[in-house]
Amino acid sequence: MKRTLMLAAAVSLALTQFVCTSKAGSGNAEIKTTNQKYSYMIGRDIGNSLKELDTIVQMPQLMRGIQDVLKKQPSVIPDAELTQLKQELGAKMQQEQMAKSQEMGDKNKKEGEAFLTENKTKKGVITTASGLQYIVIKEGTGPKPAATDKVKVHYTGTLIDGTKFDSSYDRKEPVTFPVNGVIPGWSEGLQLMHVGGKYKLFVPSNLAYGPRGAGQQIGPDATLIFEVELLSIEK
């Protein structure tokens, strides 16, 4: 619901600026000056924002609503009905988003389970009682961290299709965090490692981000793969 309201506010503001600074509906409008470029940029943002509403939004009525406000014309729809319509649209979009998320989560979970079932038969793969799988790329010679320790690591994270979503190597800067302050798969995997070691972790969705996912690239119930290098235990 909050996302819907934020989207509506952003679209309303952008369209208001668009109406005030340009001629709507002109496919051949010049794009030379800075303000013209701003207007085009806003238009692109509006188009991207309206993608999920393309089956609902009708531009003539959308533009009339904005223009009526700018011209201080009374609403053709009573205020009470407008309030009800906002609530209905918010609920509709929320239900659709939940259904899409559930569908994607079911797909990701099924694919992740199939991947892990095949992966555990590969040479060198070890499976723990929790379902975490790992390969020792390089065994370290230092101490093992405890759950209460803080560690410094380098890592690369990918989806099971190989899509990279994060890498401290790419940023050329290792990260430091508490062992018990990350996803369960990491917490468990780090405590298996010795300082100086490098492991490849195959993390089931229930030991990763679960149904909520994370960011734009990690969908709901996604199985994740991490190459983790334990650099040090920080005192």
Contacts in CASP RR format, 6 or more apart in sequence:
PFRMAT RR
TARGET T0000
AUTHOR 0000-0000-0000
METHOD contacts of the structure
MODEL  1
MKRTLMLAAAVSLALTQFVCTSKAGSGNAEIKTTNQKYSYMIGRDIGNSL
KELDTIVQMPQLMRGIQDVLKKQPSVIPDAELTQLKQELGAKMQQEQMAK
SQEMGDKNKKEGEAFLTENKTKKGVITTASGLQYIVIKEGTGPKPAATDK
VKVHYTGTLIDGTKFDSSYDRKEPVTFPVNGVIPGWSEGLQLMHVGGKYK
LFVPSNLAYGPRGAGQQIGPDATLIFEVELLSIEK
1 90 0 8 1.000
1 91 0 8 1.000
1 94 0 8 1.000
3 97 0 8 1.000
4 89 0 8 1.000
4 90 0 8 1.000
4 93 0 8 1.000
4 94 0 8 1.000
5 90 0 8 1.000
7 49 0 8 1.000
8 86 0 8 1.000
10 45 0 8 1.000
10 49 0 8 1.000
11 46 0 8 1.000
11 49 0 8 1.000
11 50 0 8 1.000
12 66 0 8 1.000
14 42 0 8 1.000
14 43 0 8 1.000
14 45 0 8 1.000
14 46 0 8 1.000
14 49 0 8 1.000
15 46 0 8 1.000
15 62 0 8 1.000
15 63 0 8 1.000
15 66 0 8 1.000
16 66 0 8 1.000
16 69 0 8 1.000
16 70 0 8 1.000
17 39 0 8 1.000
17 42 0 8 1.000
18 24 0 8 1.000
18 39 0 8 1.000
18 42 0 8 1.000
18 43 0 8 1.000
18 46 0 8 1.000
19 63 0 8 1.000
19 66 0 8 1.000
19 67 0 8 1.000
19 70 0 8 1.000
20 70 0 8 1.000
21 35 0 8 1.000
21 38 0 8 1.000
21 39 0 8 1.000
22 29 0 8 1.000
22 36 0 8 1.000
22 39 0 8 1.000
23 29 0 8 1.000
24 63 0 8 1.000
29 36 0 8 1.000
30 36 0 8 1.000
31 37 0 8 1.000
31 40 0 8 1.000
50 57 0 8 1.000
52 93 0 8 1.000
53 93 0 8 1.000
56 89 0 8 1.000
65 75 0 8 1.000
67 73 0 8 1.000
68 74 0 8 1.000
68 75 0 8 1.000
68 76 0 8 1.000
75 82 0 8 1.000
77 85 0 8 1.000
101 211 0 8 1.000
101 220 0 8 1.000
102 220 0 8 1.000
104 219 0 8 1.000
104 220 0 8 1.000
105 211 0 8 1.000
105 219 0 8 1.000
105 220 0 8 1.000
105 221 0 8 1.000
105 222 0 8 1.000
106 221 0 8 1.000
108 205 0 8 1.000
108 219 0 8 1.000
108 220 0 8 1.000
108 221 0 8 1.000
108 222 0 8 1.000
108 223 0 8 1.000
109 205 0 8 1.000
109 221 0 8 1.000
111 160 0 8 1.000
111 223 0 8 1.000
112 160 0 8 1.000
112 204 0 8 1.000
112 205 0 8 1.000
112 222 0 8 1.000
112 223 0 8 1.000
113 204 0 8 1.000
113 223 0 8 1.000
115 160 0 8 1.000
115 202 0 8 1.000
115 223 0 8 1.000
116 131 0 8 1.000
116 133 0 8 1.000
116 202 0 8 1.000
116 204 0 8 1.000
116 223 0 8 1.000
119 125 0 8 1.000
119 133 0 8 1.000
119 202 0 8 1.000
120 127 0 8 1.000
120 133 0 8 1.000
124 135 0 8 1.000
124 136 0 8 1.000
125 133 0 8 1.000
125 134 0 8 1.000
125 135 0 8 1.000
125 202 0 8 1.000
126 133 0 8 1.000
126 134 0 8 1.000
126 135 0 8 1.000
126 136 0 8 1.000
127 133 0 8 1.000
128 134 0 8 1.000
128 188 0 8 1.000
128 192 0 8 1.000
130 184 0 8 1.000
130 185 0 8 1.000
130 188 0 8 1.000
130 207 0 8 1.000
131 204 0 8 1.000
131 207 0 8 1.000
132 185 0 8 1.000
132 188 0 8 1.000
132 189 0 8 1.000
132 201 0 8 1.000
132 202 0 8 1.000
132 203 0 8 1.000
132 204 0 8 1.000
132 207 0 8 1.000
133 201 0 8 1.000
133 202 0 8 1.000
134 189 0 8 1.000
134 192 0 8 1.000
134 199 0 8 1.000
134 200 0 8 1.000
134 201 0 8 1.000
134 202 0 8 1.000
135 199 0 8 1.000
135 200 0 8 1.000
136 197 0 8 1.000
136 199 0 8 1.000
137 197 0 8 1.000
137 198 0 8 1.000
137 199 0 8 1.000
137 200 0 8 1.000
137 227 0 8 1.000
138 196 0 8 1.000
138 197 0 8 1.000
138 198 0 8 1.000
139 194 0 8 1.000
139 197 0 8 1.000
140 193 0 8 1.000
140 194 0 8 1.000
140 195 0 8 1.000
140 196 0 8 1.000
140 197 0 8 1.000
140 198 0 8 1.000
140 230 0 8 1.000
141 194 0 8 1.000
141 195 0 8 1.000
141 196 0 8 1.000
142 194 0 8 1.000
142 195 0 8 1.000
142 196 0 8 1.000
143 194 0 8 1.000
143 195 0 8 1.000
143 233 0 8 1.000
144 191 0 8 1.000
144 192 0 8 1.000
144 193 0 8 1.000
144 194 0 8 1.000
144 195 0 8 1.000
145 151 0 8 1.000
145 179 0 8 1.000
145 190 0 8 1.000
145 191 0 8 1.000
145 193 0 8 1.000
145 195 0 8 1.000
145 230 0 8 1.000
145 233 0 8 1.000
146 179 0 8 1.000
146 191 0 8 1.000
147 179 0 8 1.000
147 180 0 8 1.000
147 187 0 8 1.000
147 191 0 8 1.000
148 178 0 8 1.000
148 179 0 8 1.000
148 180 0 8 1.000
149 178 0 8 1.000
149 179 0 8 1.000
149 233 0 8 1.000
149 234 0 8 1.000
150 176 0 8 1.000
150 177 0 8 1.000
150 178 0 8 1.000
150 179 0 8 1.000
150 233 0 8 1.000
150 234 0 8 1.000
151 176 0 8 1.000
151 177 0 8 1.000
151 179 0 8 1.000
151 190 0 8 1.000
151 230 0 8 1.000
151 231 0 8 1.000
151 232 0 8 1.000
151 233 0 8 1.000
151 234 0 8 1.000
152 174 0 8 1.000
152 175 0 8 1.000
152 176 0 8 1.000
152 231 0 8 1.000
152 232 0 8 1.000
152 233 0 8 1.000
152 234 0 8 1.000
153 168 0 8 1.000
153 174 0 8 1.000
153 175 0 8 1.000
153 176 0 8 1.000
153 190 0 8 1.000
153 228 0 8 1.000
153 229 0 8 1.000
153 230 0 8 1.000
153 231 0 8 1.000
154 168 0 8 1.000
154 169 0 8 1.000
154 174 0 8 1.000
154 175 0 8 1.000
154 228 0 8 1.000
154 229 0 8 1.000
154 231 0 8 1.000
155 166 0 8 1.000
155 167 0 8 1.000
155 168 0 8 1.000
155 169 0 8 1.000
155 175 0 8 1.000
155 226 0 8 1.000
155 227 0 8 1.000
155 228 0 8 1.000
155 229 0 8 1.000
156 164 0 8 1.000
156 166 0 8 1.000
156 167 0 8 1.000
156 168 0 8 1.000
156 169 0 8 1.000
156 170 0 8 1.000
156 226 0 8 1.000
156 227 0 8 1.000
157 164 0 8 1.000
157 165 0 8 1.000
157 166 0 8 1.000
157 167 0 8 1.000
157 224 0 8 1.000
157 225 0 8 1.000
157 226 0 8 1.000
157 227 0 8 1.000
158 164 0 8 1.000
158 165 0 8 1.000
158 224 0 8 1.000
158 225 0 8 1.000
158 226 0 8 1.000
159 165 0 8 1.000
159 217 0 8 1.000
159 218 0 8 1.000
159 222 0 8 1.000
159 223 0 8 1.000
159 224 0 8 1.000
159 225 0 8 1.000
160 222 0 8 1.000
160 223 0 8 1.000
160 224 0 8 1.000
160 225 0 8 1.000
162 225 0 8 1.000
163 217 0 8 1.000
165 217 0 8 1.000
165 218 0 8 1.000
168 174 0 8 1.000
168 175 0 8 1.000
174 231 0 8 1.000
176 234 0 8 1.000
179 186 0 8 1.000
179 187 0 8 1.000
179 190 0 8 1.000
179 191 0 8 1.000
180 187 0 8 1.000
181 187 0 8 1.000
182 190 0 8 1.000
183 203 0 8 1.000
183 207 0 8 1.000
183 208 0 8 1.000
183 209 0 8 1.000
184 206 0 8 1.000
184 207 0 8 1.000
184 208 0 8 1.000
185 201 0 8 1.000
185 203 0 8 1.000
185 207 0 8 1.000
185 208 0 8 1.000
186 201 0 8 1.000
186 203 0 8 1.000
186 226 0 8 1.000
186 228 0 8 1.000
188 207 0 8 1.000
189 199 0 8 1.000
189 201 0 8 1.000
189 228 0 8 1.000
190 228 0 8 1.000
190 230 0 8 1.000
192 199 0 8 1.000
193 199 0 8 1.000
193 228 0 8 1.000
193 230 0 8 1.000
194 230 0 8 1.000
195 230 0 8 1.000
195 231 0 8 1.000
195 232 0 8 1.000
195 233 0 8 1.000
196 229 0 8 1.000
196 230 0 8 1.000
196 231 0 8 1.000
197 229 0 8 1.000
197 230 0 8 1.000
198 227 0 8 1.000
198 228 0 8 1.000
198 229 0 8 1.000
198 230 0 8 1.000
199 227 0 8 1.000
199 228 0 8 1.000
199 230 0 8 1.000
200 225 0 8 1.000
200 226 0 8 1.000
200 227 0 8 1.000
200 228 0 8 1.000
201 225 0 8 1.000
201 226 0 8 1.000
201 227 0 8 1.000
201 228 0 8 1.000
202 223 0 8 1.000
202 224 0 8 1.000
202 225 0 8 1.000
203 223 0 8 1.000
203 224 0 8 1.000
203 225 0 8 1.000
203 226 0 8 1.000
204 223 0 8 1.000
205 221 0 8 1.000
205 222 0 8 1.000
205 223 0 8 1.000
205 224 0 8 1.000
208 218 0 8 1.000
208 222 0 8 1.000
208 223 0 8 1.000
208 224 0 8 1.000
209 218 0 8 1.000
209 219 0 8 1.000
209 222 0 8 1.000
209 224 0 8 1.000
210 220 0 8 1.000
210 221 0 8 1.000
210 222 0 8 1.000
211 220 0 8 1.000
211 221 0 8 1.000
212 220 0 8 1.000
213 219 0 8 1.000
213 220 0 8 1.000
213 221 0 8 1.000
213 222 0 8 1.000
218 224 0 8 1.000
END
